[in-house]
């Protein structure tokens, strides 16, 4: 259940809910001029990052809205590559050294390297700075899908990730070209088998249907367009020794390629250039001249960052003007996101807490918002990252292996969309993970340090403020006064009189004065564990 349904069924919710109940939804792309306070700041952070830490909240409080958006839209440098965390490597890669430029291994070794890659990528998400970059890498992975099990070359898979990183906040047309020629994609959709005598249409079809113009009501590309596209892309091959793609002129179809009226009857003249780039550029120029490209991508951005339902009013008032910004900018991703995050519509209270957390948002988010400490030695650290990846995969989001070329169903499957993340199997797994992390035993040697988390809040010694400030960060739906009172009186105060706030204040201050006293620490920690376990077990914690 998302927040729009939640509000309908829960009229007793707090101030946020009351505002949302009367919110306008037709404000579109008009610039936002309302309050820039904790509610709006945390909404922006929750949508652009995997989880929000108290440190994030404190840092962004001093920024203007534009400063905050500029910070979040700052691209990051490539991280250090994944390393051998698996031991023996027949190609000579020593433990702790990177394998990304090593010779291709046998099937078993490639499985180990792919597991290393998945753990590494999970670690990048967990360690993301205050930038949307990592979330955009995942967004584009879900758009330009490859599957590790089908590519089965860890070096190609890593380079594909770098391709997404390089263009994640850059130019969408440049990203499309780079992906078209990317070795992992050439293997995944059989582009490396595409020859003048036997054109393979796999990538050509997805280029239109899933990657650019889509298959909406205004998208009218034809089967002839698919066939012409396949012929344009003949001759590209992969070099597993040098870990690159290349162009074989002898396998390229040099005849002219005719496109349909949807693409203005354009013709690409056959070329025999040394790298095939001329025809690829001509192909993309034809496709990107079609306005449907911008609308299709803006719909996907909207569903990922705002809400899954796009009615006619949203199409007219948000998607169309946002798509025009995208086109007029030359398909600049950063400019388009800046416009979206500056809009009145993005900050409409009805668009807050209306998304069910993806497994990435849940599993990565819980690690980040609580500041969970990961091991310092690389083997244990990779094992912990792998455990978090495994949890997300068990909840239906296996980073590196979406189930289909269309991506994860929750991002496109009507009418349920992100509600598909929650079912009778996945919800208990979410609760099991959060319960384990907040318990004494932890999960895969990871645990939430509840005292450290509470210590970052403005007034942890005040039970009223402790509950309120915790909910502000961990929830996006305002809860009733009765719920807050229960959390304070029944959990923090252990059933003491509602006016006995000093019981907690004394306990907290005693711990701060004697942090080495085990009994005093246990008194505080046990209450905090109970508090955060209860908070995370409620349905509100599933909303972003």
C-alpha positions in Angstrom: 0.0 0.0 0.0 1.5 3.4 -1.0 0.9 6.7 0.8 -1.8 7.9 -1.5 -3.9 4.8 -0.5 -2.6 5.1 3.0 -4.0 8.7 3.3 -7.4 7.7 2.1 -7.7 5.0 4.8 -6.0 6.9 7.6 -7.6 10.3 8.2 -6.2 10.6 11.7 -2.6 11.0 10.4 -0.5 14.1 11.4 0.2 17.4 9.8 1.8 16.0 6.7 -1.2 13.9 5.9 -3.6 16.8 6.3 -1.6 18.9 3.9 -1.5 16.1 1.4 -5.3 15.6 1.5 -5.9 19.0 0.0 -2.8 19.3 -2.2 -3.0 20.3 -5.8 -1.7 17.9 -8.3 -1.8 20.0 -11.5 1.1 22.4 -10.6 3.3 20.7 -13.1 6.8 22.0 -13.9 6.3 25.4 -12.3 9.2 26.2 -10.0 8.7 25.4 -6.4 8.4 28.4 -4.2 7.1 26.9 -0.9 8.8 26.1 2.4 12.3 24.7 2.3 12.4 22.9 5.6 13.0 19.4 7.1 10.0 17.9 5.3 11.1 19.0 1.9 14.8 18.4 2.5 14.3 14.8 3.6 11.9 14.2 0.7 14.5 15.3 -1.8 17.3 13.3 0.0 15.1 10.1 0.2 14.3 10.2 -3.5 17.9 10.8 -4.7 19.9 8.7 -2.2 19.7 5.2 -0.8 18.6 6.1 2.7 19.3 9.4 4.6 21.7 9.7 7.5 21.4 12.3 10.3 24.7 13.7 8.9 23.0 14.2 5.5 20.1 16.0 7.2 22.4 18.3 9.2 24.5 19.1 6.2 21.6 20.0 3.9 19.9 22.2 6.5 22.3 25.0 5.8 21.9 24.8 2.0 19.4 26.6 -0.2 17.2 24.3 -2.3 19.3 25.0 -5.4 22.6 24.4 -3.5 21.1 21.1 -2.3 20.1 20.0 -5.8 23.4 21.1 -7.2 25.2 19.0 -4.6 23.1 15.9 -5.3 23.6 16.3 -9.1 27.4 16.3 -8.8 28.9 13.4 -10.7 31.5 11.3 -8.9 34.8 9.9 -10.0 35.1 6.2 -10.8 35.7 4.2 -7.6 38.6 1.8 -7.2 37.8 -1.4 -9.1 36.8 -4.7 -7.5 39.5 -7.1 -6.3 40.2 -10.7 -5.9 38.4 -11.6 -2.6 38.0 -15.3 -3.6 41.5 -16.7 -3.3 43.1 -18.9 -6.0 43.0 -17.4 -9.5 44.4 -19.5 -12.3 45.2 -16.4 -14.4 47.6 -15.1 -11.8 45.5 -12.4 -10.0 46.8 -12.3 -6.4 44.4 -11.9 -3.5 43.6 -8.2 -3.0 44.6 -7.3 -6.6 42.0 -6.3 -9.2 40.9 -8.8 -11.8 39.3 -6.3 -14.2 42.1 -6.4 -16.8 43.1 -10.1 -16.3 42.6 -12.8 -18.9 39.2 -14.5 -19.1 38.9 -17.3 -16.5 37.1 -20.6 -16.7 33.4 -20.9 -15.8 34.1 -21.3 -12.1 36.5 -18.4 -11.9 34.1 -16.2 -13.8 31.4 -17.0 -11.3 33.7 -16.0 -8.5 34.6 -12.7 -10.2 31.0 -11.9 -10.9 30.2 -12.5 -7.3 33.1 -10.1 -6.4 31.7 -7.6 -8.9 28.2 -7.7 -7.3 29.6 -7.3 -3.8 31.8 -4.4 -5.0 28.8 -2.7 -6.6 26.7 -3.1 -3.5 29.6 -1.5 -1.6 29.6 1.5 -3.9 25.9 2.1 -3.2 26.4 1.7 0.6 29.3 4.1 0.5 27.8 6.7 -1.8 28.5 10.3 -1.0 25.7 12.9 -1.0 25.2 12.5 -4.8 22.5 10.9 -6.9 25.2 9.3 -9.1 24.9 5.8 -7.6 21.2 5.8 -7.9 21.4 6.9 -11.5 23.8 4.0 -12.2 21.1 1.6 -10.9 18.4 3.5 -12.9 20.4 3.1 -16.2 21.1 -0.5 -15.4 17.4 -1.1 -15.2 17.0 0.8 -18.5 19.9 -0.6 -20.5 19.7 -4.1 -19.0 22.4 -6.7 -19.2 22.5 -9.9 -17.2 25.8 -11.2 -15.8 24.7 -14.8 -16.2 24.3 -14.3 -20.0 27.3 -12.1 -20.6 29.5 -14.4 -18.5 32.6 -12.3 -18.8 33.4 -10.4 -15.6 35.6 -7.9 -17.4 32.9 -6.9 -19.8 30.4 -6.6 -17.0 32.7 -4.3 -15.1 33.3 -2.1 -18.1 29.5 -1.9 -18.7 29.2 -0.6 -15.1 31.9 2.0 -16.0 29.9 3.0 -19.1 26.9 3.6 -17.0 28.9 5.6 -14.5 30.6 7.8 -17.1 27.3 8.9 -18.7 24.9 8.6 -15.7 24.5 12.4 -15.4 25.7 13.3 -18.8 24.1 13.1 -22.3 21.5 10.4 -22.9 22.3 10.2 -26.6 26.0 9.7 -25.9 25.0 7.0 -23.3 22.9 5.3 -25.9 25.8 5.2 -28.4 28.2 4.0 -25.8 25.9 1.2 -24.7 25.2 0.2 -28.3 28.9 -0.5 -28.7 29.6 -1.8 -25.2 31.1 -5.3 -25.2 28.7 -6.6 -22.5 25.7 -5.4 -24.5 27.1 -6.8 -27.7 27.2 -10.2 -26.1 24.0 -9.9 -24.1 21.8 -9.1 -27.1 23.8 -11.0 -29.8 25.2 -7.8 -31.4 28.5 -9.5 -31.8 26.9 -12.1 -34.0 25.2 -9.6 -36.3 26.6 -10.0 -39.8 25.8 -8.8 -43.3 24.7 -12.3 -44.4 22.6 -12.9 -41.3 21.4 -9.7 -39.6 20.5 -10.3 -35.9 17.6 -8.1 -34.8 17.8 -8.6 -31.0 19.5 -5.4 -30.1 17.9 -3.4 -32.9 14.4 -4.3 -31.6 15.2 -3.3 -28.0 16.9 -0.1 -29.1 13.5 1.1 -30.3 11.1 -0.7 -28.0 12.9 -0.5 -24.6 15.8 2.0 -25.0 14.6 5.0 -26.9 11.1 5.6 -28.3 9.4 2.8 -26.3 6.1 1.2 -27.3 3.6 3.8 -26.1 0.5 5.0 -28.0 2.5 7.6 -30.0 5.4 5.2 -30.8 5.0 3.9 -34.4 8.3 2.4 -35.4 7.9 -0.6 -37.8 9.4 -4.0 -38.4 11.1 -2.5 -41.3 12.8 0.0 -39.0 14.0 -2.9 -36.8 15.4 -4.6 -39.8 17.1 -1.5 -41.1 18.6 -0.8 -37.7 20.0 -4.4 -37.5 21.7 -3.9 -40.9 23.2 -0.6 -39.7 24.7 -2.4 -36.7 26.3 -5.3 -38.6 30.0 -6.0 -38.1 30.6 -5.1 -34.5 32.5 -7.7 -32.6 34.1 -8.2 -29.2 37.8 -8.8 -28.4 38.1 -10.8 -25.2 41.9 -10.5 -25.2 42.0 -6.7 -25.2 38.6 -6.4 -23.5 37.1 -4.1 -26.1 34.6 -4.0 -28.9 35.8 -3.6 -32.5 34.4 -3.3 -36.0 34.9 -5.8 -38.8 34.3 -4.1 -42.1 34.0 -7.4 -43.9 30.9 -8.2 -41.9 29.1 -4.9 -42.4 26.2 -4.4 -44.7 27.1 -1.5 -46.9 23.7 -1.2 -48.7 21.4 1.8 -48.0 19.0 1.5 -45.1 15.4 2.9 -45.5 13.4 4.0 -42.5 9.6 4.5 -42.1 7.4 7.6 -42.1 7.7 7.5 -38.3 11.3 8.4 -38.8 10.5 10.8 -41.7 11.5 8.3 -44.4 15.2 8.9 -43.7 17.8 6.8 -45.5 21.2 5.9 -44.2 23.8 5.5 -46.9 25.9 2.4 -46.7 29.5 3.2 -45.5 32.7 1.3 -45.2 34.4 3.4 -42.6 37.0 1.8 -40.3 34.9 1.9 -37.1 31.3 1.9 -38.2 30.6 5.0 -36.2 29.3 7.0 -39.2 26.2 4.9 -39.6 25.6 4.5 -35.9 25.7 8.3 -35.5 23.3 8.6 -38.5 21.0 6.0 -36.9 20.9 7.8 -33.5 20.3 11.2 -35.2 17.2 9.7 -36.9 15.9 8.1 -33.7 16.6 11.1 -31.5 14.8 13.5 -33.8 11.6 11.7 -32.8 10.0 13.6 -29.8 8.8 10.3 -28.4 12.3 9.6 -27.1 12.2 12.4 -24.6 8.7 11.6 -23.5 9.6 7.9 -23.0 12.7 8.6 -20.9 10.9 11.3 -18.9 8.1 8.9 -18.0 10.7 6.4 -16.7 12.5 9.1 -14.7 9.1 10.2 -13.3 8.2 6.7 -12.2 11.6 6.2 -10.6 11.8 9.5 -8.7 8.2 10.7 -8.2 5.3 8.2 -8.6 4.3 5.3 -10.8 0.9 6.4 -12.0 0.9 8.8 -15.0 -2.6 10.0 -15.7 -3.5 12.4 -18.5 -3.1 15.5 -16.3 0.4 14.3 -15.4 1.2 13.6 -19.0 0.1 17.0 -20.0 1.4 19.1 -17.1 4.6 17.3 -16.2 5.8 14.8 -18.8 5.3 17.0 -21.9 7.1 20.1 -20.5 9.8 18.0 -18.9 10.4 16.2 -22.2 10.6 19.5 -23.9 13.4 20.5 -21.5 15.1 17.2 -22.2 15.0 17.7 -25.9 15.9 21.4 -25.9 18.9 20.7 -23.7 20.2 18.2 -26.3 19.2 15.3 -24.0 21.2 16.5 -21.0 20.3 14.2 -18.1 21.5 16.6 -15.3 19.6 19.6 -16.7 16.4 17.5 -16.9 16.7 16.2 -13.3 17.5 19.7 -12.1 14.2 20.8 -13.6 12.2 17.9 -12.1 13.7 18.4 -8.6 13.0 22.1 -8.7 9.4 21.7 -9.7 6.3 22.4 -7.7 5.0 19.0 -8.6 8.0 17.1 -7.1 7.4 18.8 -3.7 3.6 18.4 -3.8 2.8 16.7 -0.4 0.8 14.1 -2.2 4.0 13.0 -4.0 5.8 12.4 -0.7 6.0 8.9 0.7 4.1 7.5 -2.2 6.7 5.0 -3.3 7.2 1.6 -1.8 10.9 1.1 -1.2 12.7 -1.1 -3.7 15.0 -3.8 -2.2 17.9 -1.4 -3.0 16.3 1.4 -1.1 15.5 -0.9 1.8 18.7 -3.0 2.1 21.2 -0.2 1.1 19.1 2.4 2.9 19.1 0.6 6.2 22.9 0.3 6.1 23.3 3.9 5.3 20.8 5.6 7.5 22.0 3.8 10.6 25.7 4.2 9.6 26.3 0.5 9.9 30.1 -0.2 10.2 31.6 -2.6 7.7 34.8 -4.6 8.3 38.1 -3.0 7.5 39.8 -6.0 5.9 38.7 -6.5 2.3 37.8 -10.2 2.5 35.3 -9.6 5.4 34.1 -6.4 3.9 33.3 -8.1 0.5 31.6 -10.9 2.4 29.4 -8.4 4.2 28.6 -6.5 1.0 27.7 -9.8 -0.6 25.4 -10.6 2.3 23.5 -7.3 1.7 23.4 -8.0 -2.0 22.0 -11.5 -1.3 19.3 -10.0 0.9 18.2 -7.6 -1.9 18.3 -10.4 -4.4 16.0 -12.5 -2.1 13.6 -9.6 -2.1 13.5 -9.6 -5.9 16.3 -7.1 -6.9 19.5 -8.9 -7.9 21.9 -6.1 -8.8 23.5 -7.2 -12.1 20.8 -9.6 -13.0 17.4 -8.1 -13.7 15.0 -11.0 -14.6 14.3 -9.7 -18.2 15.7 -7.3 -20.8 12.8 -5.0 -19.8 14.3 -4.8 -16.3 12.6 -5.3 -12.9 8.8 -5.6 -13.3 8.1 -3.2 -10.5 9.4 -0.3 -12.7 7.1 -1.0 -15.6 4.4 -3.6 -15.0 0.9 -2.0 -14.9 -1.1 -1.5 -12.9 0.8 -2.6 -9.8 4.3 -1.2 -10.5 6.3 -0.9 -7.3 3.7 -2.6 -5.2 5.1 -5.8 -6.7 8.1 -5.4 -4.4 5.9 -6.4 -1.4 4.3 -9.9 -1.1 3.9 -12.6 1.4 7.5 -13.8 0.8 9.4 -10.5 0.5 7.8 -8.6 3.4 8.8 -11.1 6.1 12.4 -11.1 4.6 12.5 -7.3 5.0 11.4 -7.6 8.6 13.8 -10.5 9.2 16.7 -8.4 8.0 15.9 -5.3 10.0 15.2 -7.4 13.1 18.5 -9.2 12.8 20.5 -6.0 12.2 19.0 -4.3 15.3 19.3 -7.4 17.5 22.3 -8.3 19.7 23.5 -11.0 17.3 23.4 -8.9 14.2 23.4 -10.1 10.6 26.5 -11.4 8.9 28.6 -9.7 11.5 26.8 -6.4 10.8 24.6 -4.6 13.4 22.9 -1.3 14.0 24.6 0.7 16.7 21.5 2.3 18.1 23.3 4.4 20.6 25.6 5.9 17.8 22.5 6.6 15.7 20.6 8.3 18.6 23.7 10.3 19.5 23.5 12.1 16.1 20.1 13.4 16.8 19.7 16.9 18.3 18.4 15.9 21.7 18.6 12.2 22.4 18.3 12.8 26.1 14.7 14.0 25.6 12.4 11.1 25.0 9.8 13.2 23.1 12.5 14.7 20.8 14.2 11.3 20.4 11.0 9.7 19.1 10.0 12.7 16.9 13.5 13.1 15.4 13.9 9.4 14.7 10.5 9.3 12.9 11.4 12.3 10.9 14.4 10.5 9.4 13.1 6.9 9.3 9.5 7.6 8.2 8.0 9.7 5.4 4.5 9.4 6.7 3.5 11.4 9.7 2.2 9.1 12.5 -0.5 9.9 15.0 0.1 11.4 18.4 -1.1 8.1 19.9 1.7 6.2 18.1 4.3 8.7 19.3 3.0 8.4 22.8 3.2 4.6 22.7 6.7 4.7 21.4 7.7 7.0 24.2 5.7 5.7 27.1 5.7 1.9 26.4 9.2 1.5 24.9 11.5 4.3 25.9 10.0 4.8 29.4 9.2 1.1 30.0 5.6 1.8 31.0 6.5 4.6 33.5 4.1 7.5 34.0 3.7 9.5 30.8 5.1 12.5 32.7 8.2 10.6 33.8 10.4 11.8 31.0 13.3 12.1 33.5 13.6 8.3 33.7 15.0 8.3 30.1 16.9 11.5 30.5 18.7 10.2 33.6 19.4 6.9 31.9 20.9 8.6 28.8 22.9 11.1 30.9 24.2 8.2 33.1 25.5 6.4 30.0 27.1 9.5 28.6 28.9 10.0 31.9 30.0 6.4 32.2 30.0 4.8 28.7 32.1 1.9 30.0 29.5 0.8 32.6 28.0 -2.3 31.0 24.8 -2.2 33.0 24.2 1.4 32.3 24.9 0.9 28.6 22.6 -2.1 28.4 19.8 -0.2 30.0 19.9 2.5 27.3 20.7 0.1 24.4 17.9 -2.3 25.1 15.3 0.4 25.0 16.8 1.9 21.8 16.8 -1.5 20.1 13.2 -2.1 21.0 12.3 1.4 19.7 14.0 1.0 16.3 12.8 -2.6 15.9 9.2 -1.5 16.4 9.6 1.5 14.1 11.1 -0.7 11.3 8.5 -3.4 11.7 5.6 -1.0 10.9 4.4 -0.6 7.4 5.3 3.1 7.3 9.0 2.1 7.2 8.4 0.6 3.7 7.6 4.0 2.2 10.1 6.3 0.6 
